[in-house]
Every structure is written in structure tokens, then in C-alpha cells.
Amino acid sequence: MRGAFPYEDMDVFKVAVDAARRVRHLQFPRGCSALRDQAVRSSQSVVLNIAEGRLRTGQARRHHYEIAQGSAGELSAVFYLIDCADGPVIQELCRRVSVMLRKLAA
């Protein structure tokens, strides 16, 4: 069944949602609450900018995809700063999102 919104059928949206859900459920090390907040915010930014971008056209669409790509990079960088078993998995999801967004924004 197709989604009510066009972004619901996009692979990049689905991968971004997967990453965001994983981040939300992670246990971050003690003393890293600011990094956890930043990771949650950046993961949400990826999902929301993909959704909004898909509903726009032209330069506005490209702009939202570029913001989402930047947020994916930010999210990935968080896991260079902490030890987390799921960090490499989330980083790989971020890389996949970034590659797909780069193609969409071109």
C-alpha cells in the first residue's frame, strides 16, 4: 500500500527512520547526555528534512535534502566521540542516507 505522503515510499526516508529509532533507544555512556540530545535532534532533523523536502520542488527541495545530509553527517560524528556497540551500524545507515541524498539533491 502506498503511503499518503510521497516521502513514505522513499528508501532514504525508511533508512533515516530506522537510524532515528535506533538512536532514540540507545543507552549513552554516563556524562554524555548532551551528545545524546544532539544525536536525537540530528536524527530527527534528517527524517523531517527528507519529508519536507519531498513535498517541495526545485531549490527548496534541494535545500532540505542538503540540510538532511548535513544532519546525517552530524549524527555519524557523534559515534566517533562515544563507545557504543550500535555506533558503527548507525554510522553505516547515515552513510547510506548521505549517498542517497547526494543523488536526490543533484
N, C-alpha and C positions, 0 to 999 in steps of 0.2 A: 504494500500500500504506500502510495506516495504521501509525503508529508504535506501539511497545509502550507508550509513556507518552503520556498525553494532551497534554502540552506540545509534543511533537514535531510536531504538526499545527497549532500556533498560528502565525499570521503574525507576531505580535510576537516570538515565540521565534526564528523564522527571521531576522528583521531584526536582532535582537540578536546572534545568532551571526555574521552577516555582518559587523557592526561589530567584534565582538571579534576575528575572524580578520584583518580589515584592520589593526587596531591592533597585533596581535602581529607582523605583517610589516613594519611601518613602520620607517624609519630616522629616528630622532630626532636633532636637532642635537647637536653636542658640548656637554657640560656640562649636558645635560638628562636624565641617567639617572634622577633622582628623579621627574621628570614622566613619563618612560616607564613606570617601575614603577607609578606611580599610575594611569596610563591603562590599563595591562594589568589591574591589580587591579579598577578600577571597571568595565571592560568585562566581566570575568569575573563580577563581582557582579551585573550586570544579568541575564546569562544564567542564573546559578544561582538568583537570587531569583525569576525568572519560573518556572523549572522547579519549585522548591519550592512556590511559591505556588499553582501549578495543581494540585498534589497535596494541597492543604489546602482547608479550607472556611471560610466565614464571615469573622470578623475576622482570623484568621490568614492567610487568602489575601490579604485586602486589605492587611494589614501588609507582606507580602512584595512585593506589587506596588508599594506606596509606597516601599519601600527600593530596589527596582529602578529606579523613576522617579528617585529622588534620585541614584542612581549614574549613570544616563544623563545627568543634568544635569552631574554632576561630570566625566564623560568629555568632554562637549561643551566644558566650560570650559577643559580642558587646551589645546584648539586655539586659544584666544584668547591663550595665552601663548607659543606657538611658531609659527614659519613652517613649514608643512608642506603640500605640494601636495594630499594627500588629506584634510587637515583639514576643509575645507568638506563633503566627501562624508560623512565620519564624523559631523560635526555634524548633517547632514540626517537621517542614519539615527537618531541619538539623538533628534531631534525627533519622528520618526515613532514611535519606541518610546514616547516620553513621552505622545504623544496617545493611542496605543492603550492604554497602561497606565492613563491617567486614566479612560478609559471602562470598563475592566475593574474598576477599584477603586471605581467609583461605586455 
